[in-house]
Amino acid sequence: MEMSYPQRHAELQSLLGKLSKELPGPISSFGRLHRDSMGQGSITGKMKELIALAISIAIRCEDCIAYHVHDALHAGATHQEVLETIGVAVMMGGGPASMYGCRAYEALQQFENSPDSQSTKVSV
């Protein structure tokens, strides 16, 4: 069964919200780390999201792919930039990364075709 990456992203947002209520210290600390790491600096937020996507593919984290394809697109990444990021990740991660690169490509297609594709980014 094919995963719906937009649906999975929404599920993860909900789960993280619930988890943060029951485990506020670590989850809010991670949220702060995420915001501080991904914010604008010498490297744009878009580039940071593309880096995070490449790492997500290379380490084979499917839920991370859902997050970082979504967030890269919302940060202004183009279709071609996401594709080239997949290429770099495959080069760095070899065969297993090429399989997760396919998953990131599915996520890209699904988010681009999602009726909610113009929604705003939501952070933990």
N, C-alpha and C positions, 0 to 999 in steps of 0.2 A: 504494500500500500504506500502510495506516494505521500510524503509529508507536506503539509501546507505550512510553508515558512511564515507567511503573515499570521496564520492562526497560532502557530507555535510561539511566535513573538508575543502575541497578546496573552497567551496562557502563561508564559514566563513572567511577563509584567505583573499579572495578577498574583502568581505564586510568590514572586519576590516581595510584593506589597504585603501579602499575608505573613510571610516569613519575617519581614522587617518589624512587624508588630509584635511578634513573639520572641524575636531575637534582635532587638534594636541595636545593641552595641556593635557586634561584628558586621551586620548588614549595613548599618548607616556609615560605619567606618569604611567599608568597601565602596559604598556609593560616593563618599567623599573622595576616596582615592581615585575612583573612576572619573569624577568631575574634574579633579585637579590634574589628572594625567591627560585627559582628552581635551581640555580647554585650549583656547588659542594661545599660541606662543610663537616661537621661531618656526615651528612646524604647524601648519594649519590643522584645524580639526578634521577636515576631509582627509588629509594625508595620514593623520593618526588613525582614523577609522580604517583606511585601506591597509595600513600596517597591521592593525588588530585583525582584520579579515585574513590577511596572509598567514599570520600566526595561527588563527583559528583553523585554517585548512591544514597547515603543516602538523598541528598537534591533534587533528581529527576531533574537534569539538563541534558537533552538529548544532547544538543550541547556541554556541558562540557565533557560528555562521549566520544563524537567523538574526541575531542581534546586530552583527557588524555589517551585513549587507544592508539591512534596514537603515542603520545609522549612517553608513557611508552615503547612501542615496539621499538621505535627509540633510547630510552635510554638503551636498552638491556634487557628489561623484557622478560621473557619466557612466553609461553602459560600457564604453570602451575602457575607462579607467578600472572598473571592476574586473573586466575580462583580463586586462594586463596584470592586475594584482593576482588573479587566479594563476596566470602563467608563471609569475615569480614564485608563488607558493609551491606550485608543482615542481618547479626546478629545484627548490630547496628541500622539498619533502619527498621527492621520488614517487614511486608507484602508489603507495597509500595516499599521498597528498593528491595525486591525480584523480582518485576516486572521490575524495572530499571536494576537490575542485568542481567535479560534476555536481555535487550537492549544492555548492555555492552558486553555480550557474542556474540550477533549478530555482534557488531562492531569489536570485536576481530577476529571473523571468516572472516569478510569482509576485514579487513586490511591485515590479513595473506594471503588471496587469491587475493588481489589486485595486478594488474600488476605493480603498482607504489609503492609496498611495500618496495622497497629498496631506495626510495627517501630520501633526507635529510630533517631534521626538519626545518621548517620555523617559525620564531617568529615575533611578531608584534613589 
